[in-house]
Amino acid sequence: MVVENLKVVKATYSLYINGEDGKEELMEQATEQAPLVWCQGEGMMLPAFEAAMAGKEVGDSFDFVLEAKDAYGEYFPEGVQELQKEMFFNGDGEFDDERVYVGAIVPMNTTDGQIIKAQVCEITDDKVSIDLNHPYAGEDLHFTGKILDIRDVTEGELKAIRNPHHCGRCKGNCDDCESECNNCKN
């Protein structure tokens, strides 16, 4: 069996990016005990990553670099914004310092209602500076690893991947859900 669309793939990997000193730094790692698992062709991974995995077999090793443009894009300085500190108040009208601190990833709503993640860069008396760029924006990504397993995706897995907006009561097994959630009934 090879990595192709609608196959569930398990792999180890190490992800490296160039550090400020020019040497590669390990940023992420998935081991045999806790592998990376994805369904090929369903948008769970970067398209260029999936393209690099296509055709590989169980036991194959990989070692490739995705340029920034094929990964998370270039870093845009205008992605760093200063917001009023009041935007981060909790229900008690106090600044939420348990959730909002330098380095924290916080959910933000766009003007069209989408939720995106932002990293808190700085907190002053009246402002919070956030970075909307992906943490790896502007970085070339060096992946190494090994394919551990490849299998067909099940109908239930595919349904959960394609319709992840269930009510939560059924934990994705919407066919057996007794909830009145419209997402589960569709």
N, C-alpha and C positions, 0 to 999 in steps of 0.2 A: 504494500500500500504506500502511496506517495502523498505528500502534502498537496492538496487541491481543494477547490471549493467544497463546502459542506463536510469537511473532515475536522474532527476535534483533534488538536495537536497538543502534546505535552512536550515541553523542552526546558532544559536548563539554559540559563544565559547569564552573562555578565555584561553590563553596560558601562562603557568608559567615555569620558569627555576630557578634553585637554584642560588642564589646570592653568592657573596664572603663570606658573613656572614653565609651561610648555610640555610638562610630563602628563601622561594620562592618569586620571583619577577614577577609581571605581565608584560608580554612583548607585547602581542597583545590581541585585543578584538574585537569581532564582536557582534553587538547588534541586537535587533529585527528591529530597524529602518535601520540598515545597516548590514544585515546578510552575512555570508559566503555562497556562492553559487557555487556548482560544479556539474559536471556530473560524476556519479559513474562509475568507470571502464574505464575511458578515459585518465588516467594518469595526471589528473589535481591536484591531491593531492598525498601525500606520500602513497605508497602501504600499509604500516602498519596502517596509518590513515584510509584508505578506508576499510581495513580488520576489524578494530574496529567499523566502522559505519555499516557494512553489517548486515542486518536483523533488524535494528532499525526501529521504526514506528514514525509517527508524535506524538509529545508530549513526546517522550522518552528523558530522560536526559542521559548524559554520563559523565564519569570521569575515565580517563585512562592515563597511562604514556607510552610514546614511549622511549625506551632506545636509546641512541645516535646511536648505530649501526643500528637501524631500522628507524632512522630519517635522519639526515644529515651526519652521519658518525663521525669518530674520528677527532680530530683536528690535523693537520699535520704542525709542525713548518716550514717544507720546503715550505709550501704554502705562506710564507712571503718572498717577494722578493724585492730587491732594483733595480730600473730602472733609467736610465738616465733621468734627468729632461726634456731634449729636446723632449722626447716622448710625453710630455703633452703640447707642444706649440700649440697655435691656428694658424689660417691662416695668422696672421700678424707676425709670428715669435716670439711671446711673450708667456711666461708661462700663461696658462689659469687658473688664480686663481679664476675665477668665478665658474668654474666647478670642479676644483681640489683643495681640501682643506682637512685637517685632518677630517676624519669621512665620507667624501663623498664616494658614490658608483659610480664607473666609469666603463664604458664598455671597455673591452680589447679583442683584437683578438688573438686567438690561432694560432699556426703555420699551422693548417689545415683550417683556415678561420672561425671557430666558434667564436661567441661572448659570453664572460663570464663576470660576474660582479666581481669587486674587490673593497675592501674597502681601502681607503687611510689611512695609519697609521702614517706616518711622512713625512715631507718635509724639506729637507736641501738645501743648496746653489746649489748643483748639482745633487741631487738624490731625488727620490720619492719612499717611501717604501709602498708596497701594500700587502694586505692579500687576497689570493685567496680562503681561506676557507670560507664556508658558515658562516654567523654570528652565527648560532646555532650549528656549528660543535662541537662535543665533549660534547654536552648538552643533558640530558634527558629532554623530552618535556612532560609537564603535561597539558592535555586538559580537560576542563570541559565545559559543554554546554547543549543545548537542540535542538532537531530536530523540526523545525517550519513547514516545508512543503516538500512534495515529489510528483513529477509528472513525467510523461513520457517526454523524450527529443523530441523535434520536429526535423524533417528532416533538416530544415535550421540551427538549432543550432548544430546538429551533423556534418553537412558539415563544418560549421565555425570552430568547434573544431578540426576536422580532417585535415582541409586545411586552416590554419590561414594565409597563405602567399598570400593574395589578394593584389590588387594594392592600396587599400585605398580609391579610388574614390567611390567604391560601398559600403563601410563600411560592407563588408562581404556578401552582397546580390549579389553574383557573377552572378546568373542566369539572372539578369536584367541589368548587367553591359554592357555599350557600349564601354568600354576601350579596347585597343588592348593588355592588359596585358595577358601574357600566363597563369599565375596562375588562372585568372578568367575564361579563356576559357577551362581549363581542368576539 
